[in-house]
């Protein structure tokens, strides 16, 4: 999906006091726009993801800019705001296409990307100052990792959330094993295995977002947040523009009982059996979704969530890095990305192709310790 190139119009709306820094940054980058704009706003910090044509998908270059800014600001600022440019997406995920193309050439870019990305996720989850994410537009994968572990996440009517990684031979990473089990009942298991999308109000109803507002309010919210002097004032601004939308029911409410009944099964095979026994249209549609996914991904994801529900965020990310390394080195991740994003034939050839052939040995391999020098170590 391509969208129109973004302009600098959004940034001209920022206060004149901040313009010299932007202009200075632009000169440093010559004619090319930076993929992330890091803006110093006095005692506040503003991060703007700036790859609108790629729906602000996250790459190593972007993480290399975001992480040091966050580390520096943690001891200097009173607030950090992060948002996406272009109006279509906050961040549509990690740049898995680049990782896969590198993997086909024998390059381990995935090792570097996932390690840096997960380290950044861990920092956000333990951040010592208020962190506000404007999750307007698409927020998937890596975009979830940049937002969901922070204390304030503002969704709009344009928000679109999903963790669709099982469809590309991966798993719901970026701390998915930490936050998904905390959703109501077995909702997290359902979202993780099926990749079902949530839109607008549903992000707040599900607990993905902490606040809900109209997209037309975001500029006003940003301006008012930049004027705050403490966390109490930050909360007041966010609550001022929040709309609970009580009249609109969570779209999955009619199915929560079925979700709990089916996705509480101890194995993926048993989930299928319970769905088949249910026999409803919802169950049939859910089976159709699961049939699109990598059998290996389904099984490692189920184990990931069961283990993650008893871990803290940093332990989850350490586990997920082990899983990611195995996926990068394996078949299904490369094949899933090839089928969905490179050749786009939508016909992945999974190995193994059937759930029954995904042995406990295959699953357990994804969770084994890595050589000590490869393990994820959080820089706290």
ROZAVO-137811 format. One line per 5 residues: number of its first residue (from 1); their letters; for each residue x negated, y, z negated of N, C-alpha, C, O. Coordinates in steps of 0.2 Angstrom, whole numbers. Layout:
residues N
NUM	a	X:Y:Z:X:Y:Z:X:Y:Z:X:Y:Z | ...
***
This chain:
residues 380
1	xxxxx	-4:-6:0:0:0:0:-4:6:0:-9:7:-4 | -3:11:5:-7:17:5:-2:23:4:4:22:6 | -4:28:0:0:34:-1:-4:40:2:-10:39:3 | -1:45:3:-4:51:5:-10:53:1:-9:53:-5 | -15:56:4:-20:59:0:-18:64:-5:-14:68:-3
6	xxxxx	-21:64:-11:-19:69:-16:-23:76:-14:-28:76:-11 | -20:81:-17:-23:88:-16:-25:90:-23:-24:87:-28 | -29:95:-23:-31:98:-29:-26:102:-33:-27:106:-38 | -20:102:-30:-14:107:-32:-13:105:-39:-11:110:-43 | -13:99:-42:-11:97:-48:-16:101:-53:-14:103:-59
11	xxxxx	-22:101:-51:-27:104:-56:-27:112:-56:-29:115:-61 | -24:115:-51:-24:122:-52:-19:124:-57:-18:130:-59 | -15:120:-59:-10:121:-64:-13:121:-71:-10:124:-76 | -19:119:-72:-22:119:-78:-24:126:-80:-25:130:-75 | -25:128:-86:-27:135:-88:-33:137:-85:-38:133:-83
16	xxxxx	-33:144:-83:-39:147:-80:-46:145:-84:-51:145:-81 | -45:145:-90:-51:144:-94:-55:137:-92:-61:137:-94 | -51:133:-90:-54:126:-88:-57:126:-81:-60:121:-79 | -55:131:-77:-56:130:-69:-64:130:-68:-66:126:-63 | -68:134:-71:-75:134:-69:-78:127:-70:-82:126:-66
21	xxxxx	-76:124:-75:-79:117:-75:-77:112:-70:-81:109:-67 | -71:113:-68:-69:109:-62:-72:111:-56:-74:106:-52 | -73:117:-54:-76:120:-48:-84:118:-49:-87:116:-43 | -87:118:-55:-94:116:-55:-94:108:-54:-99:106:-50 | -90:104:-56:-90:97:-55:-89:96:-47:-92:91:-45
26	xxxxx	-85:100:-44:-84:99:-37:-90:100:-33:-91:97:-28 | -93:105:-35:-100:107:-31:-105:101:-32:-108:100:-27 | -105:98:-38:-110:93:-39:-108:87:-35:-113:83:-33 | -102:86:-33:-100:80:-29:-100:82:-22:-97:78:-18 | -102:88:-20:-102:90:-13:-94:90:-11:-90:92:-14
31	xxxxx	-93:87:-5:-86:88:-2:-82:82:-5:-76:82:-4 | -85:77:-8:-81:71:-10:-78:72:-17:-82:75:-21 | -72:70:-18:-69:71:-24:-71:65:-29:-72:59:-26 | -72:66:-35:-74:61:-40:-69:56:-41:-63:58:-40 | -70:50:-42:-65:45:-43:-62:45:-50:-56:43:-52
36	xxxxx	-65:49:-55:-62:51:-61:-64:58:-63:-70:60:-62 | -60:62:-65:-61:69:-67:-61:69:-74:-56:68:-77 | -67:71:-77:-68:71:-84:-68:79:-86:-72:82:-84 | -62:81:-90:-62:88:-91:-62:90:-98:-58:87:-102 | -67:94:-100:-67:97:-107:-63:103:-108:-63:108:-104
41	xxxxx	-58:102:-112:-53:107:-114:-53:109:-121:-49:109:-125 | -59:112:-122:-60:115:-129:-61:109:-134:-65:105:-133 | -56:108:-139:-56:103:-144:-52:97:-141:-50:93:-145 | -50:97:-135:-46:91:-132:-50:89:-126:-54:92:-123 | -49:83:-124:-52:80:-118:-47:77:-113:-42:74:-115
46	xxxxx	-48:78:-107:-43:76:-102:-46:71:-97:-52:73:-94 | -44:65:-96:-46:61:-91:-41:60:-85:-35:58:-87 | -43:61:-79:-39:60:-73:-41:55:-69:-47:56:-65 | -38:49:-68:-40:44:-63:-38:47:-56:-33:49:-55 | -43:47:-52:-43:50:-46:-44:46:-39:-48:48:-35
51	xxxxx	-41:41:-39:-41:37:-33:-34:35:-30:-32:30:-30 | -31:41:-28:-23:40:-27:-22:35:-21:-17:32:-21 | -27:35:-16:-25:31:-10:-26:23:-12:-23:19:-9 | -30:22:-17:-30:15:-20:-26:14:-26:-27:10:-30 | -21:19:-27:-16:18:-33:-20:19:-39:-18:15:-44
56	xxxxx	-26:22:-39:-30:23:-45:-33:17:-48:-34:16:-54 | -33:12:-44:-36:5:-46:-43:6:-49:-47:10:-46 | -45:3:-54:-51:4:-58:-57:0:-55:-56:-6:-54 | -62:3:-55:-68:0:-53:-74:2:-58:-73:5:-63 | -80:-1:-57:-86:0:-61:-87:7:-62:-89:9:-67
61	xxxxx	-87:11:-56:-89:18:-56:-85:22:-61:-87:26:-64 | -78:20:-61:-74:24:-65:-75:22:-72:-75:27:-77 | -76:16:-74:-77:14:-81:-83:17:-83:-84:19:-89 | -88:17:-79:-95:20:-81:-94:28:-82:-99:31:-86 | -89:31:-80:-88:38:-82:-83:39:-88:-84:43:-92
66	xxxxx	-78:34:-89:-73:35:-94:-76:33:-101:-75:36:-106 | -80:27:-101:-82:25:-107:-87:30:-111:-86:32:-117 | -92:33:-108:-96:38:-111:-93:44:-113:-94:47:-119 | -88:46:-109:-84:52:-111:-80:51:-118:-80:55:-122 | -77:45:-118:-73:43:-124:-77:42:-130:-75:45:-135
71	xxxxx	-83:39:-129:-88:39:-135:-90:45:-137:-90:47:-143 | -91:50:-133:-94:57:-135:-88:61:-138:-89:64:-143 | -82:60:-135:-77:64:-138:-74:62:-144:-71:66:-148 | -75:55:-146:-72:53:-152:-74:56:-158:-71:57:-163 | -81:59:-158:-83:63:-164:-83:71:-163:-85:74:-167
76	xxxxx	-80:73:-157:-80:80:-155:-73:83:-154:-72:89:-155 | -68:79:-152:-62:81:-150:-56:79:-155:-57:75:-160 | -51:83:-154:-45:81:-158:-40:77:-155:-35:74:-158 | -40:76:-148:-36:73:-144:-39:71:-137:-42:75:-134 | -37:65:-134:-39:64:-128:-32:62:-124:-28:58:-126
81	xxxxx	-31:64:-118:-26:63:-114:-29:59:-107:-34:62:-105 | -25:54:-105:-27:51:-99:-21:50:-94:-16:48:-97 | -22:51:-88:-17:51:-83:-19:49:-76:-25:49:-75 | -15:48:-72:-17:46:-65:-15:52:-60:-10:55:-61 | -19:53:-55:-17:58:-50:-13:54:-44:-14:48:-43
86	xxxxx	-9:58:-41:-6:56:-34:2:55:-35:5:55:-30 | 4:54:-41:11:54:-42:14:47:-41:20:46:-42 | 10:42:-38:13:35:-37:11:30:-43:14:26:-44 | 5:31:-46:2:26:-50:-2:30:-56:-5:35:-55 | -1:27:-62:-6:28:-67:-12:25:-65:-18:28:-64
91	xxxxx	-12:18:-65:-17:14:-63:-14:7:-61:-11:4:-65 | -15:5:-55:-12:-1:-52:-16:-8:-54:-14:-13:-52 | -21:-7:-58:-25:-13:-59:-32:-12:-58:-35:-7:-56 | -36:-17:-59:-43:-17:-57:-44:-18:-50:-40:-21:-47 | -50:-16:-47:-51:-17:-40:-54:-24:-39:-60:-26:-38
96	xxxxx	-49:-29:-39:-51:-36:-39:-53:-38:-32:-56:-43:-31 | -51:-34:-27:-53:-35:-20:-60:-35:-19:-63:-39:-16 | -63:-29:-22:-70:-28:-22:-74:-34:-25:-79:-36:-23 | -71:-36:-31:-74:-41:-35:-75:-47:-31:-80:-51:-31 | -69:-49:-28:-69:-55:-24:-73:-55:-18:-76:-60:-16
101	xxxxx	-73:-50:-14:-77:-49:-8:-85:-50:-10:-89:-53:-7 | -86:-47:-16:-93:-48:-19:-95:-55:-20:-100:-58:-19 | -90:-59:-23:-90:-65:-26:-92:-70:-20:-95:-75:-20 | -88:-69:-14:-89:-73:-8:-96:-72:-5:-99:-77:-2 | -100:-67:-7:-107:-66:-5:-112:-68:-10:-118:-67:-9
106	xxxxx	-109:-71:-16:-113:-73:-21:-115:-68:-26:-120:-69:-30 | -112:-62:-26:-113:-57:-30:-109:-57:-36:-103:-59:-36 | -112:-56:-42:-108:-57:-49:-105:-50:-51:-106:-49:-57 | -103:-46:-46:-100:-40:-48:-94:-41:-54:-93:-36:-58 | -91:-46:-53:-85:-47:-58:-88:-48:-65:-84:-45:-70
111	xxxxx	-94:-51:-66:-97:-51:-73:-97:-44:-76:-95:-43:-81 | -100:-40:-72:-102:-33:-74:-95:-29:-75:-94:-26:-80 | -90:-30:-70:-84:-26:-71:-80:-28:-77:-78:-24:-81 | -79:-34:-78:-75:-36:-83:-78:-35:-90:-75:-33:-95 | -85:-36:-90:-88:-34:-97:-87:-27:-99:-86:-25:-104
116	xxxxx	-88:-22:-94:-88:-15:-95:-80:-13:-96:-79:-9:-101 | -76:-16:-93:-69:-15:-93:-66:-17:-100:-63:-13:-104 | -68:-23:-102:-66:-25:-109:-69:-21:-115:-66:-20:-120 | -75:-19:-114:-78:-15:-119:-75:-9:-120:-74:-6:-125 | -72:-6:-114:-69:0:-114:-62:-1:-118:-60:3:-121
121	xxxxx	-59:-6:-116:-52:-8:-119:-53:-8:-127:-49:-6:-130 | -58:-11:-129:-59:-12:-136:-60:-5:-139:-58:-4:-145 | -64:-1:-136:-65:6:-139:-58:10:-140:-57:13:-145 | -54:9:-135:-47:12:-135:-43:9:-141:-40:13:-144 | -44:3:-142:-40:0:-147:-42:2:-154:-38:1:-159
126	xxxxx	-48:4:-155:-51:6:-161:-52:14:-162:-56:16:-166 | -50:17:-157:-51:24:-156:-49:28:-162:-44:27:-165 | -54:33:-165:-53:36:-171:-49:43:-170:-47:46:-176 | -47:45:-164:-43:51:-164:-37:49:-159:-37:44:-156 | -32:54:-159:-26:52:-155:-28:52:-148:-32:55:-145
131	xxxxx	-25:47:-144:-26:45:-137:-19:44:-134:-15:40:-136 | -18:49:-129:-11:49:-126:-12:47:-119:-15:50:-115 | -8:42:-117:-8:39:-110:-2:41:-106:4:39:-109 | -2:45:-101:4:46:-97:5:40:-92:2:40:-86 | 9:35:-93:9:29:-89:15:30:-84:20:27:-84
136	xxxxx	14:35:-80:19:37:-75:17:34:-69:12:34:-66 | 22:30:-65:21:27:-59:19:20:-61:21:17:-66 | 15:17:-57:13:10:-57:8:9:-63:3:13:-63 | 9:4:-67:4:3:-73:4:-5:-73:8:-8:-76 | -2:-8:-70:-3:-15:-70:-10:-16:-72:-14:-12:-71
141	xxxxx	-11:-22:-74:-18:-25:-76:-22:-20:-79:-21:-18:-85 | -28:-18:-76:-32:-13:-79:-29:-6:-81:-32:-3:-86 | -24:-4:-78:-20:2:-81:-17:0:-87:-16:5:-91 | -15:-6:-88:-12:-8:-95:-17:-7:-100:-16:-5:-106 | -23:-10:-98:-29:-10:-103:-31:-3:-105:-34:-2:-110
146	xxxxx	-30:2:-100:-32:9:-102:-26:13:-106:-27:18:-108 | -21:9:-107:-15:13:-111:-13:9:-117:-12:12:-122 | -11:3:-116:-7:-1:-121:-10:-1:-128:-7:-2:-133 | -17:-1:-128:-20:-2:-135:-21:5:-138:-23:5:-144 | -19:10:-135:-19:17:-138:-12:18:-142:-7:14:-141
151	xxxxx	-12:23:-146:-6:24:-151:0:27:-147:6:27:-149 | -1:31:-142:4:35:-138:4:33:-131:-1:34:-127 | 10:30:-128:10:29:-121:17:31:-119:22:29:-121 | 17:36:-114:23:40:-112:25:37:-105:21:38:-100 | 31:34:-105:33:31:-98:38:36:-96:41:40:-99
156	xxxxx	40:35:-89:45:39:-86:49:35:-82:49:29:-81 | 54:38:-78:59:34:-74:55:31:-68:58:27:-65 | 49:33:-67:45:31:-61:40:25:-63:37:22:-59 | 40:24:-70:35:19:-72:37:12:-70:43:10:-69 | 32:8:-68:33:1:-66:27:-3:-69:21:-2:-67
161	xxxxx	29:-7:-74:24:-12:-77:24:-19:-75:30:-21:-74 | 18:-22:-75:18:-29:-74:11:-32:-75:6:-28:-75 | 11:-38:-77:4:-42:-78:5:-48:-73:6:-53:-75 | 3:-46:-67:5:-52:-62:-1:-56:-60:-2:-59:-55 | -6:-57:-65:-12:-60:-63:-12:-67:-62:-16:-70:-58
166	xxxxx	-7:-71:-64:-7:-78:-63:-6:-79:-55:-7:-85:-53 | -3:-74:-52:-2:-75:-44:-9:-74:-41:-9:-76:-35 | -14:-72:-44:-20:-71:-40:-26:-76:-44:-32:-75:-43 | -23:-81:-47:-28:-86:-50:-32:-83:-56:-37:-85:-57 | -29:-78:-59:-32:-75:-65:-28:-76:-71:-25:-81:-71
171	xxxxx	-28:-71:-76:-24:-72:-82:-22:-65:-84:-26:-60:-82 | -17:-64:-88:-16:-57:-91:-21:-55:-96:-21:-56:-102 | -26:-51:-93:-32:-50:-97:-32:-43:-100:-26:-41:-102 | -37:-39:-100:-38:-32:-104:-34:-32:-110:-31:-27:-112 | -35:-38:-114:-31:-38:-121:-24:-40:-120:-21:-40:-125
176	xxxxx	-22:-43:-115:-16:-46:-114:-14:-51:-120:-9:-52:-122 | -19:-55:-122:-18:-60:-127:-17:-57:-134:-15:-60:-138 | -18:-51:-134:-17:-47:-141:-10:-44:-141:-7:-44:-146 | -9:-40:-136:-2:-36:-136:4:-40:-134:9:-39:-136 | 3:-45:-129:9:-48:-127:12:-53:-132:18:-53:-132
181	xxxxx	9:-56:-136:12:-60:-141:16:-56:-147:20:-59:-150 | 14:-50:-147:17:-45:-152:24:-43:-149:28:-40:-153 | 26:-44:-143:32:-42:-140:38:-46:-143:36:-52:-146 | 44:-44:-143:49:-48:-146:50:-55:-144:49:-56:-138 | 51:-60:-148:52:-67:-147:46:-69:-142:40:-68:-143
186	xxxxx	48:-72:-137:44:-75:-132:43:-71:-125:42:-73:-120 | 45:-65:-126:45:-60:-120:38:-60:-117:38:-60:-111 | 33:-59:-121:26:-59:-119:24:-65:-115:21:-64:-110 | 26:-71:-117:25:-77:-113:28:-77:-107:25:-78:-101 | 34:-74:-106:38:-74:-100:35:-69:-95:34:-71:-89
191	xxxxx	33:-63:-98:30:-58:-93:23:-60:-91:21:-59:-85 | 19:-64:-95:13:-66:-93:13:-71:-88:9:-71:-84 | 17:-76:-89:17:-82:-84:21:-80:-78:19:-83:-72 | 26:-76:-78:30:-75:-72:28:-69:-68:29:-68:-62 | 24:-64:-71:23:-57:-68:28:-53:-67:28:-48:-63
196	xxxxx	34:-54:-70:40:-50:-69:39:-43:-71:35:-41:-75 | 42:-39:-67:41:-31:-67:46:-28:-72:52:-30:-72 | 44:-23:-75:48:-19:-79:48:-12:-77:43:-10:-75 | 54:-9:-76:54:-2:-74:57:3:-78:61:2:-82 | 54:9:-78:57:15:-82:59:14:-89:54:12:-93
201	xxxxx	65:14:-91:67:13:-98:65:7:-101:64:7:-107 | 65:2:-97:63:-5:-99:56:-5:-103:55:-9:-107 | 51:-1:-101:45:-1:-104:45:1:-111:42:-1:-115 | 50:6:-112:51:8:-119:55:3:-123:53:1:-129 | 60:0:-120:64:-5:-123:60:-11:-125:61:-14:-130
206	xxxxx	55:-13:-121:51:-19:-122:45:-18:-127:42:-22:-130 | 43:-11:-128:38:-10:-133:31:-8:-129:26:-7:-132 | 31:-8:-123:25:-7:-119:24:1:-120:18:3:-120 | 29:5:-119:28:12:-120:31:14:-127:35:11:-130 | 28:19:-130:30:22:-137:35:28:-136:39:29:-140
211	xxxxx	35:31:-130:39:36:-128:42:36:-121:39:33:-117 | 48:39:-120:51:39:-113:53:46:-112:56:50:-116 | 51:49:-106:53:55:-104:54:56:-96:53:51:-93 | 57:61:-94:58:62:-87:51:64:-84:47:68:-87 | 49:62:-78:43:64:-75:42:71:-75:36:74:-75
216	xxxxx	47:75:-74:47:82:-73:45:86:-79:43:92:-79 | 45:82:-85:42:85:-91:35:84:-92:32:88:-97 | 31:80:-89:25:79:-90:20:85:-90:16:85:-94 | 21:89:-86:17:95:-85:18:99:-92:13:102:-95 | 24:100:-94:25:104:-100:22:100:-106:19:103:-111
221	xxxxx	23:94:-106:20:90:-112:13:91:-112:10:92:-118 | 9:90:-107:2:91:-106:0:98:-109:-4:98:-113 | 3:103:-107:2:110:-109:3:111:-116:-2:114:-120 | 8:108:-119:9:109:-126:5:104:-130:2:107:-136 | 3:99:-128:-2:94:-131:-9:98:-132:-12:97:-137
226	xxxxx	-11:101:-127:-17:105:-127:-18:111:-131:-23:113:-133 | -12:113:-134:-11:118:-139:-11:116:-146:-11:119:-151 | -10:109:-147:-9:106:-154:-16:107:-158:-21:107:-155 | -15:107:-164:-21:107:-169:-22:101:-173:-27:100:-177 | -17:97:-173:-17:91:-178:-12:85:-175:-8:86:-171
231	xxxxx	-13:79:-178:-9:74:-176:-1:75:-177:3:72:-173 | 0:78:-182:8:80:-184:11:84:-178:16:82:-176 | 7:88:-176:9:93:-170:10:88:-164:14:89:-159 | 5:84:-163:5:80:-157:12:75:-157:15:75:-152 | 13:72:-163:19:68:-163:25:73:-162:30:70:-159
236	xxxxx	25:79:-164:31:83:-163:32:85:-156:38:85:-154 | 27:86:-152:28:87:-145:31:81:-142:35:81:-138 | 28:75:-143:30:69:-140:37:67:-142:41:65:-137 | 39:68:-148:46:67:-150:51:72:-147:57:71:-146 | 49:78:-146:53:83:-143:55:82:-136:61:83:-134
241	xxxxx	51:78:-132:53:77:-125:55:69:-124:57:67:-119 | 55:66:-130:57:59:-129:64:58:-129:68:61:-132 | 66:53:-124:74:52:-124:74:44:-125:71:40:-121 | 78:42:-130:79:35:-132:83:31:-126:82:25:-126 | 87:35:-123:92:32:-118:95:26:-120:95:20:-118
246	xxxxx	99:27:-126:102:22:-130:108:18:-126:110:13:-127 | 111:22:-121:116:20:-117:114:14:-112:118:10:-110 | 108:14:-110:105:10:-105:102:3:-109:98:4:-113 | 105:-2:-107:103:-9:-110:96:-11:-107:95:-10:-101 | 92:-14:-111:86:-17:-109:88:-22:-103:92:-27:-105
251	xxxxx	85:-22:-97:88:-26:-92:87:-34:-93:91:-38:-91 | 82:-36:-98:82:-43:-100:86:-45:-106:85:-51:-107 | 89:-41:-109:93:-42:-115:98:-49:-113:98:-53:-118 | 101:-49:-108:106:-55:-107:102:-62:-106:105:-67:-107 | 95:-61:-105:91:-67:-105:86:-69:-110:83:-74:-110
256	xxxxx	86:-64:-115:81:-65:-121:82:-72:-124:77:-75:-126 | 88:-74:-125:89:-81:-128:87:-86:-124:83:-91:-127 | 88:-86:-118:85:-91:-113:77:-91:-113:74:-96:-113 | 75:-85:-113:67:-84:-113:64:-87:-119:59:-91:-119 | 67:-86:-125:65:-89:-131:65:-96:-131:61:-100:-133
261	xxxxx	71:-99:-128:72:-106:-128:67:-110:-123:64:-115:-125 | 66:-107:-118:62:-110:-113:54:-109:-114:50:-113:-113 | 52:-103:-115:45:-101:-116:42:-102:-123:36:-101:-124 | 46:-105:-127:43:-108:-133:41:-115:-133:38:-118:-137 | 41:-118:-127:39:-124:-125:31:-125:-126:28:-120:-125
266	xxxxx	29:-130:-129:21:-131:-130:17:-132:-124:11:-131:-124 | 20:-134:-118:16:-134:-112:20:-131:-106:26:-130:-107 | 16:-130:-101:19:-127:-95:24:-132:-92:30:-130:-90 | 23:-139:-92:27:-144:-89:34:-144:-93:39:-144:-90 | 33:-143:-100:39:-142:-104:44:-136:-102:50:-136:-103
271	xxxxx	40:-131:-101:44:-125:-99:48:-126:-93:54:-124:-92 | 45:-129:-88:49:-131:-82:55:-136:-83:60:-134:-81 | 54:-140:-88:59:-145:-89:65:-141:-93:71:-143:-91 | 63:-137:-97:68:-133:-100:72:-128:-96:78:-127:-96 | 68:-125:-91:72:-121:-86:76:-125:-81:82:-123:-80
276	xxxxx	74:-131:-79:78:-136:-75:84:-138:-79:90:-138:-76 | 84:-139:-85:89:-141:-89:94:-135:-90:100:-136:-90 | 92:-129:-91:96:-123:-91:100:-123:-85:106:-122:-85 | 97:-123:-79:101:-123:-73:104:-117:-70:107:-117:-65 | 103:-112:-74:107:-105:-72:103:-102:-66:98:-104:-64
281	xxxxx	106:-97:-63:103:-93:-58:96:-90:-60:91:-90:-57 | 97:-88:-66:90:-85:-69:85:-90:-70:79:-89:-68 | 87:-96:-72:82:-101:-73:79:-103:-66:73:-104:-65 | 83:-104:-61:81:-105:-54:76:-100:-51:71:-102:-48 | 78:-94:-52:73:-88:-50:67:-88:-54:62:-87:-51
286	xxxxx	67:-90:-60:61:-91:-64:56:-96:-62:50:-95:-61 | 59:-102:-60:56:-108:-57:52:-105:-51:47:-107:-50 | 56:-102:-47:53:-100:-40:47:-95:-41:42:-95:-38 | 48:-91:-46:42:-87:-48:36:-91:-50:30:-90:-48 | 37:-95:-55:32:-99:-57:28:-103:-52:22:-105:-52
291	xxxxx	32:-106:-47:30:-110:-41:25:-106:-37:21:-109:-33 | 25:-99:-37:20:-95:-34:13:-95:-37:8:-93:-34 | 13:-96:-43:7:-95:-47:2:-101:-47:4:-106:-45 | -4:-99:-48:-9:-104:-49:-8:-109:-55:-7:-106:-60 | -7:-115:-53:-6:-120:-59:-11:-119:-65:-10:-120:-70
296	xxxxx	-18:-118:-63:-23:-117:-68:-22:-111:-72:-23:-111:-78 | -20:-106:-68:-19:-99:-72:-13:-100:-77:-13:-97:-82 | -8:-103:-75:-2:-104:-79:-4:-108:-86:-2:-106:-91 | -8:-113:-85:-10:-117:-91:-15:-113:-95:-15:-113:-101 | -20:-110:-92:-25:-106:-97:-21:-100:-100:-23:-98:-105
301	xxxxx	-16:-97:-96:-13:-91:-99:-9:-94:-105:-9:-90:-110 | -6:-99:-105:-2:-102:-111:-6:-103:-117:-5:-101:-122 | -12:-106:-115:-17:-107:-121:-20:-100:-124:-21:-99:-130 | -21:-96:-119:-24:-89:-121:-19:-86:-126:-21:-83:-131 | -12:-86:-124:-7:-82:-129:-7:-86:-135:-6:-82:-140
306	xxxxx	-7:-92:-135:-6:-96:-142:-12:-95:-146:-12:-94:-152 | -18:-94:-143:-24:-92:-147:-24:-85:-149:-26:-83:-155 | -22:-81:-144:-23:-74:-146:-18:-71:-151:-20:-66:-154 | -13:-74:-152:-8:-72:-157:-11:-72:-164:-8:-69:-169 | -16:-76:-165:-19:-76:-172:-26:-72:-172:-30:-73:-177
311	xxxxx	-27:-68:-167:-34:-65:-166:-33:-57:-166:-27:-55:-165 | -38:-53:-168:-38:-46:-167:-40:-45:-160:-42:-49:-156 | -40:-38:-158:-41:-36:-151:-48:-38:-149:-49:-41:-143 | -53:-37:-153:-60:-38:-151:-61:-46:-150:-65:-48:-145 | -58:-50:-154:-59:-57:-153:-55:-59:-147:-58:-64:-143
316	xxxxx	-49:-56:-146:-46:-58:-139:-50:-56:-133:-50:-60:-128 | -53:-50:-133:-57:-48:-128:-63:-52:-127:-65:-54:-121 | -66:-54:-132:-72:-59:-132:-70:-65:-128:-73:-68:-124 | -64:-68:-130:-61:-74:-127:-60:-73:-120:-61:-77:-116 | -56:-67:-118:-55:-66:-112:-61:-65:-107:-60:-67:-101
321	xxxxx	-66:-63:-110:-72:-62:-105:-75:-69:-103:-77:-70:-98 | -74:-74:-108:-76:-81:-106:-72:-83:-101:-74:-86:-96 | -65:-82:-101:-61:-84:-96:-62:-81:-90:-62:-84:-84 | -63:-74:-90:-65:-71:-84:-71:-73:-80:-71:-74:-74 | -76:-75:-84:-82:-77:-80:-81:-84:-77:-83:-85:-71
326	xxxxx	-77:-88:-80:-75:-94:-77:-70:-93:-71:-71:-97:-66 | -66:-89:-71:-62:-87:-65:-66:-84:-60:-65:-86:-54 | -70:-80:-61:-75:-77:-56:-79:-83:-52:-80:-82:-46 | -81:-87:-56:-85:-93:-53:-81:-98:-50:-83:-103:-47 | -74:-98:-52:-70:-104:-49:-67:-102:-42:-68:-97:-39
331	xxxxx	-62:-107:-41:-59:-106:-34:-53:-102:-34:-52:-98:-29 | -48:-103:-39:-42:-100:-38:-42:-92:-38:-38:-89:-34 | -46:-89:-42:-46:-82:-42:-48:-79:-35:-45:-75:-32 | -53:-82:-32:-55:-80:-25:-50:-81:-20:-48:-77:-16 | -47:-87:-21:-42:-89:-16:-35:-85:-17:-32:-83:-12
336	xxxxx	-33:-83:-23:-27:-79:-24:-28:-72:-21:-24:-69:-18 | -34:-69:-23:-35:-62:-20:-36:-62:-13:-33:-58:-9 | -39:-68:-10:-39:-68:-3:-32:-68:1:-31:-65:5 | -28:-72:-2:-21:-73:1:-17:-67:0:-13:-66:4 | -18:-64:-6:-13:-58:-7:-16:-52:-5:-12:-47:-2
341	xxxxx	-22:-50:-5:-25:-44:-4:-30:-43:2:-31:-38:5 | -33:-49:4:-38:-48:9:-35:-51:16:-34:-47:20 | -34:-57:17:-30:-60:23:-23:-58:23:-20:-58:28 | -20:-58:17:-13:-56:16:-8:-61:19:-3:-59:22 | -10:-67:19:-6:-73:22:-1:-75:17:3:-79:19
346	xxxxx	-2:-73:11:3:-75:5:4:-83:5:9:-85:3 | -2:-86:6:-1:-93:6:-8:-96:3:-12:-99:6 | -9:-95:-4:-15:-98:-7:-15:-105:-7:-9:-108:-8 | -20:-108:-7:-21:-115:-7:-25:-117:-14:-31:-116:-15 | -21:-118:-19:-24:-118:-26:-27:-125:-27:-25:-130:-24
351	xxxxx	-32:-125:-31:-36:-131:-33:-37:-131:-40:-41:-127:-43 | -34:-136:-44:-29:-141:-41:-22:-138:-39:-21:-132:-41 | -19:-141:-35:-13:-139:-32:-7:-140:-36:-1:-137:-36 | -7:-145:-41:-2:-147:-45:-3:-146:-53:-9:-147:-55 | 2:-145:-57:1:-144:-64:-2:-151:-67:-7:-150:-71
356	xxxxx	0:-156:-65:-2:-163:-67:-10:-164:-67:-13:-168:-70 | -12:-161:-62:-20:-162:-60:-24:-156:-64:-30:-157:-63 | -21:-152:-67:-25:-147:-71:-26:-150:-78:-22:-150:-83 | -32:-153:-79:-33:-157:-85:-35:-153:-91:-36:-147:-90 | -35:-156:-97:-37:-152:-103:-44:-150:-102:-46:-145:-105
361	xxxxx	-48:-154:-98:-55:-152:-97:-56:-146:-93:-60:-141:-95 | -52:-145:-88:-52:-139:-84:-50:-133:-88:-53:-128:-88 | -45:-134:-93:-42:-128:-97:-48:-127:-102:-50:-121:-103 | -50:-131:-105:-55:-130:-111:-61:-127:-108:-64:-123:-112 | -63:-128:-102:-69:-125:-99:-69:-118:-99:-74:-114:-100
366	xxxxx	-63:-115:-98:-62:-108:-98:-63:-104:-105:-64:-98:-105 | -63:-108:-110:-63:-105:-117:-70:-106:-121:-71:-104:-126 | -74:-110:-117:-81:-112:-121:-85:-106:-121:-85:-101:-117 | -89:-106:-126:-94:-100:-127:-99:-100:-121:-100:-105:-118 | -101:-94:-120:-106:-92:-114:-112:-92:-117:-113:-92:-123
371	xxxxx	-118:-93:-113:-124:-92:-116:-124:-85:-120:-121:-80:-118 | -128:-85:-125:-128:-79:-130:-129:-72:-126:-125:-67:-128 | -133:-72:-121:-135:-66:-118:-129:-64:-114:-129:-58:-112 | -124:-68:-112:-118:-66:-108:-112:-64:-112:-108:-61:-109 | -112:-66:-118:-106:-65:-122:-104:-58:-123:-109:-53:-123
376	xxxxx	-98:-56:-123:-96:-49:-124:-97:-47:-131:-95:-50:-136 | -101:-41:-132:-102:-39:-138:-100:-31:-138:-102:-27:-134 | -95:-30:-143:-92:-23:-143:-97:-18:-146:-101:-19:-151 | -98:-12:-143:-102:-7:-145:-99:-2:-149:-97:3:-148 | -98:-5:-156:-94:-1:-161:-99:2:-166:-97:5:-170
***
